[in-house]
Amino acid sequence: MNLESVKPGASGRQPHRPASVHAPVAHHFLFVLGLGLAALNHVRAAETLARREWTVDGVVRAALVYAPPKGATGAVPVVFAFHGHGGTMHHAARTFAYHARWPEALVVYPQGLNTPGRLTDPEGRKPGWQHARGDQGDRDLKFFDAMLASLKRDYRVDEKRLYATGHSNGGAFTYLLWATRGDSFAAFAPSAAVFPLSSSAEERAGLRSRVLSPRLQPKPVLHVAGENDPLVKFAWQTLAMAALRRVNQCDTGQPWEQSCTLYPSKTGAPVVTFIHPGAHEFPADAPAVIVKFFQQHAKP
């Protein structure tokens, strides 16, 4: 019987149609297809990342590097993205995914070495970054210098568009790059971090030196902070963000992106604060906002 030709009965009700039986199967098929496409896109994104190595003071260092298709011939911006303590370059590439959000940029996800933590892992069993100038023999500052020098040799780097970002210990290292290599950068975006200490004496001096010790030159900066961060206390980060506004000579804040406040600067170096209600995690919507911020700022 052709069910499509059956007419309503006296009740006016349409007869049950088999299509409704097959709908869940179709939905399941589309769901599985969507998962497959997502997995394929992830594989393709991973294939764009190449492992590179540098020998620094006799130690082999590594990073995952994304190079845009025309990176060898056209001037390209460069983003350095640093994982947190205990993290890896692979996890950073998946979590930050700046290369997927800004495919025209050269993106570098460096790998840290085992490092004693200031807030966790005092034995140094997990990878991280030096905390201050002179710490760990400046091994990570030297690593950054080696990476940047080789990238400039291999690609046409746009030296007016160099950026650094990182989460937690990676965010603190981002601040350290600002304090020690600030002339090289156009903008910064640390997350869940405060300024690094410059000496153990300052560490003993307490909270004020913890967040205010470095002398930073004005630079555009976006700082991401969780209101319930149990590790890098929100109170510490609040002091740090206030110090940034003083350094950059900022005016009254105004709404920007969701969860963000933009503080215009008399020096042309605005501060953006991205405040979320979470803890020490890196917000899923932060990478897109950071890319937008970076794209708006270049060195004069």
C-alpha positions in Angstrom: 0.0 0.0 0.0 1.2 3.5 -0.8 0.9 5.2 2.6 1.2 8.6 1.0 -2.1 8.0 -0.8 -4.1 7.2 2.4 -6.6 9.9 3.2 -7.7 11.0 6.7 -10.5 9.0 8.3 -13.6 10.3 9.9 -11.7 11.5 12.9 -9.6 13.8 10.7 -6.4 12.3 12.0 -3.5 11.6 9.7 -2.3 8.0 9.8 1.1 7.2 11.4 3.9 7.7 8.9 7.0 5.5 8.9 9.2 8.6 8.3 8.9 9.4 12.0 10.4 5.9 12.7 13.5 6.7 10.7 14.0 10.2 12.0 16.1 9.1 15.0 18.3 7.1 12.6 18.8 10.1 10.4 19.6 12.3 13.4 22.1 9.7 14.6 23.7 9.6 11.2 24.0 13.4 11.0 25.5 13.4 14.5 28.1 10.8 13.7 28.9 12.6 10.4 29.4 15.8 12.4 31.8 14.1 14.7 33.7 12.7 11.8 34.0 16.1 10.1 35.1 17.6 13.4 37.7 14.9 13.9 38.9 15.4 10.3 39.3 19.1 10.8 41.2 18.4 14.0 43.6 16.1 12.1 44.1 18.6 9.4 44.8 21.3 11.9 47.3 19.0 13.6 49.0 18.3 10.3 49.7 22.0 9.9 51.9 22.0 13.0 55.6 21.0 12.7 57.9 20.2 15.5 61.1 22.2 15.5 64.1 22.0 17.7 66.8 24.3 19.0 69.9 23.5 21.0 70.3 26.1 23.8 73.3 25.8 26.1 73.6 22.2 25.2 69.9 21.4 25.8 67.5 20.5 23.0 64.4 22.6 23.2 61.3 22.1 21.1 58.2 23.9 19.9 55.2 23.2 17.6 55.2 25.8 14.8 52.4 26.7 12.4 53.6 28.5 9.3 51.0 30.1 7.0 51.0 29.0 3.4 52.7 32.2 2.2 54.9 32.6 5.3 58.2 32.3 3.4 57.4 35.1 1.0 55.0 37.6 2.7 55.6 39.5 5.9 53.7 37.6 8.7 52.8 38.4 12.3 54.2 36.0 14.9 52.4 34.8 18.0 54.2 33.0 20.9 51.8 31.0 23.1 53.2 29.6 26.4 51.5 26.7 28.3 51.1 26.8 32.0 53.1 24.8 34.6 52.6 21.1 34.0 51.4 21.7 30.5 52.7 20.8 27.1 53.1 22.4 23.7 50.6 19.8 22.3 47.9 20.8 24.9 48.6 24.5 24.3 48.1 24.0 20.6 44.8 22.3 21.1 43.6 24.7 23.8 44.7 28.0 22.4 44.5 27.0 18.7 45.6 30.5 17.6 46.8 29.1 14.3 43.2 28.1 13.5 41.8 31.5 14.5 44.5 33.5 12.8 45.8 31.4 9.9 47.7 34.3 8.4 50.0 34.4 11.4 53.1 32.4 12.3 52.2 30.7 15.6 54.7 29.1 18.0 53.8 26.8 20.9 57.0 26.3 22.9 57.7 23.4 25.3 58.9 24.2 28.8 61.3 22.2 30.9 60.9 20.8 34.4 60.8 23.7 36.7 60.2 24.2 40.5 56.8 25.9 40.8 56.1 28.9 43.0 52.6 27.9 43.9 52.6 24.1 43.1 55.2 21.4 42.3 58.1 22.8 44.4 60.2 19.7 43.5 60.1 20.8 39.8 58.8 17.5 38.4 56.6 19.2 35.8 57.5 21.5 32.8 57.2 25.2 33.1 59.1 28.5 32.6 61.7 30.5 34.5 60.1 32.9 37.0 62.4 35.9 36.9 65.4 37.4 35.2 68.4 35.3 36.1 66.3 32.3 37.2 67.4 28.9 35.8 70.3 30.6 34.1 67.9 32.6 31.9 67.4 29.3 29.9 63.9 30.3 28.7 64.8 33.8 27.7 67.7 32.3 25.7 65.3 29.8 24.2 63.0 32.6 23.1 65.9 34.5 21.6 67.0 31.4 19.6 63.4 30.8 18.3 62.9 34.3 17.2 66.3 34.5 15.5 65.7 31.3 13.5 62.2 32.4 12.5 63.5 35.6 11.2 66.0 33.6 9.1 63.4 31.2 7.8 60.5 33.5 7.2 59.7 37.1 6.4 58.7 38.1 9.9 56.7 41.4 10.3 58.8 42.9 13.2 56.0 45.4 14.0 53.6 42.5 14.8 55.2 40.3 17.3 53.0 39.0 20.2 53.2 36.9 23.3 50.5 35.2 25.3 50.3 32.5 27.9 48.4 31.0 30.8 49.4 30.8 34.5 53.1 30.2 34.6 53.1 30.9 30.8 51.3 34.1 31.6 54.0 35.1 34.1 56.6 34.3 31.5 54.7 36.5 29.1 55.1 39.3 31.6 58.8 38.5 31.9 59.2 38.8 28.2 57.5 42.2 28.4 60.0 43.3 31.2 63.1 42.0 29.4 62.3 41.9 25.7 59.5 44.5 25.5 61.0 46.4 22.6 60.4 43.4 20.3 56.7 43.1 20.9 53.6 44.9 19.7 51.2 43.6 22.5 50.8 41.0 25.2 48.0 38.8 26.6 48.8 37.0 29.9 46.1 34.9 31.6 45.8 33.9 35.3 49.2 35.5 36.1 50.9 38.4 37.8 54.3 40.1 37.2 57.2 37.8 37.9 59.5 38.5 40.9 62.9 40.0 40.1 64.6 38.7 43.3 64.1 36.4 46.3 64.4 39.5 48.5 61.4 41.0 46.8 59.5 37.7 47.2 60.0 37.9 51.0 58.8 41.5 50.9 55.3 40.3 50.2 52.4 40.9 47.9 53.1 44.4 46.8 56.5 43.5 45.3 55.0 40.3 43.9 52.7 42.2 41.6 54.5 45.6 41.1 58.2 44.7 41.0 59.0 45.0 37.2 59.4 48.3 35.4 57.4 47.9 32.3 57.3 50.2 29.3 53.8 51.0 28.0 52.5 48.3 25.7 49.0 47.2 24.7 47.9 44.4 27.0 44.9 42.1 27.5 44.8 40.4 30.9 42.5 37.4 31.6 41.5 36.8 35.2 39.1 34.4 37.0 37.3 35.9 39.9 37.5 32.6 41.8 41.1 31.7 41.0 42.4 29.6 43.9 46.1 29.7 42.8 46.8 33.2 41.4 44.4 35.0 43.7 42.1 37.5 42.0 43.2 40.1 44.6 46.7 39.8 43.3 45.6 40.1 39.7 43.4 43.1 40.5 46.5 44.9 41.8 48.4 43.8 38.7 45.7 45.2 36.4 45.6 48.5 38.3 49.3 48.7 37.9 49.0 48.1 34.2 46.6 51.0 33.8 49.0 53.2 35.6 51.9 52.1 33.5 49.9 52.7 30.3 48.4 55.9 31.5 44.8 54.7 30.9 41.5 56.6 31.1 38.1 55.4 32.3 37.1 51.9 31.2 34.4 51.2 28.7 32.7 48.0 27.5 34.5 46.1 24.8 33.9 42.4 24.0 31.8 40.2 26.3 33.3 40.1 29.8 35.9 42.7 28.7 36.6 46.3 29.7 38.7 48.5 27.5 40.8 51.3 29.1 42.0 53.7 26.4 45.5 55.0 26.9 47.1 58.4 26.4 50.2 56.6 25.2 48.4 54.5 22.6 48.8 51.4 24.8 45.3 50.4 25.9 44.6 47.9 28.6 41.8 45.3 28.2 40.7 43.3 31.2 38.9 40.0 30.5 37.2 39.0 33.8 35.4 35.7 34.0 33.6 34.1 36.9 35.7 30.9 36.8 38.7 29.7 38.7 42.2 29.0 37.3 41.0 27.7 33.9 41.6 29.3 30.5 38.2 30.4 29.2 37.1 28.8 25.9 36.2 32.2 24.4 39.5 33.9 25.3 41.5 32.9 22.2 39.2 34.6 19.8 39.2 37.8 21.9 43.0 37.7 22.2 43.4 37.3 18.4 41.1 40.3 17.8 43.1 42.3 20.3 46.4 41.4 18.7 45.1 42.2 15.2 44.3 45.7 16.3 47.8 46.5 17.5 51.1 46.9 15.8 54.3 48.7 16.7 54.5 52.3 15.2 
